[in-house]
């Protein structure tokens, strides 16, 4: 997957950079800011992913998977048949798609929580920040 540079000025104003950080879970009782995602996506005024804008600007809807001591993996936010959202990575990463749990209903607003299925395990992430591009 060869990613073309994003020209911020060519994107609609509703595009945001969303930072997710791992929330508390047994292996990380305080959460962990080193585990997360940065998502570039259009948001509707209520904080939900704007599907119509996503359709027009798919190439710009990206995700970066952040893990300590690993290279950051870069992929795209995709909309799968049946209406679910997922992160799709370059085949070279050997990462399977990671599905957002009810992303269509989630509000990407600082302080909210979202869940992502990574392999066979569901993890909860806190929306740390949402910023204009």
N, C-alpha and C positions, 0 to 999 in steps of 0.2 A: 504494500500500500504506500503510494507516494503522496504525501500531503502537500497541497499547494498552500502557500502562505495565506493567512486570513487578512483581508484588507478591512480593518475595522470601520472605516468610513463608508464602505459599501453595504454594511449590514444595517438592518432596522434598529431603531433605538431600544427595542425590548430585549436585545441580546445582552446576556449577563455572563459573568464569570462566577461560578458557584464553587465554593470550597467545602468539601465534606471531610470530616474527621471522625475516626473510629470512636464510637460512644463506649460507655462502660460495658464490660462483659467479663466473664470469669477470668480469662487470661489477661485482661487489661482492666483491673478494677477502677482505675482513674480515667479510662479511655486512653487514646494514644494519638497525638497529632501527627506522628510520623506515618501513620496508616491512613490513607485517604484518597480522594479523587478531586480533580479540578475539572469541572464541566463547563463548556461553552455552549449555551443554548438560549433560545428565545423564551421569555416568560411572559405570560399574560399578566394583567394588573393584579390578579389574585395570587400570583406566585406559582401557578401551574405551568407546565410546559405548553407552549403555544404550538399546537400540531400544524396549523396552516402555515405559520412562518417557518417551522422546521422543514416542511415539504419544499418550500421555495429556496431554502438555504442549507440543504443537507450537508454539503461539503464543509460548511463552517461549524457544524454541530459536533464538537469533539470532546474527548475525554482523555485525561492523563491519569494513569493509575500510579499512586505514590506508595512506595514501600521502602523501609529502611534497608540500606545495603544492597539495593537493586537498582538497575536502570529504570527510569520511569517509562512505562509502556503507554503508547499513544494509540488511540482508536477513535471510533465515531459513535455518537449516540444514534441508535437505530430504532425504528418502529417496526415491530414484528407483526406478522399476521395474528389476528385476534386482539390487537390493540395494546400489546405489552411493549414496554421500552427496555432496551438493553444496551450494553457497551460491547462493541465489536472491535477486536484488535487485529492488527496485521498478522497474517499467517505466520510470519517469522517469529512471533513472540511465543507461539505454542499455547496461548491462553484461550480457553473457551470463552464464548460470550458470557457476560455476567448480566443477569436480569435484575432490573429494578422491581421491587415488590410494590405493586399498585402505584407506580410512578405517575400514571395518568391522573390519579386522585390526590397525589402528594403536593403540598405547597412548599416550594423552595424559598423559604424565608428563614433568616438567621434565627437560630434557636430551635427550629423544628427538627424532627428526626425522620429519617428515611431508611429503608432496608434494602440491601443488595444481596442477591444470592451469588456466592462465589463458590463454584464447584457444587458440592452438595450441602454447603453450609450457608446459613443466612446470618448476616452481620448487620448491626444497626450503626448508622452514621448520623452525626449531628451536623446540620447545616451551620458551618462556622461563619461564612460570609457570603454575601451576594453583592457584586459590584458591577457597575456599568463598564463596558469595554472602552 
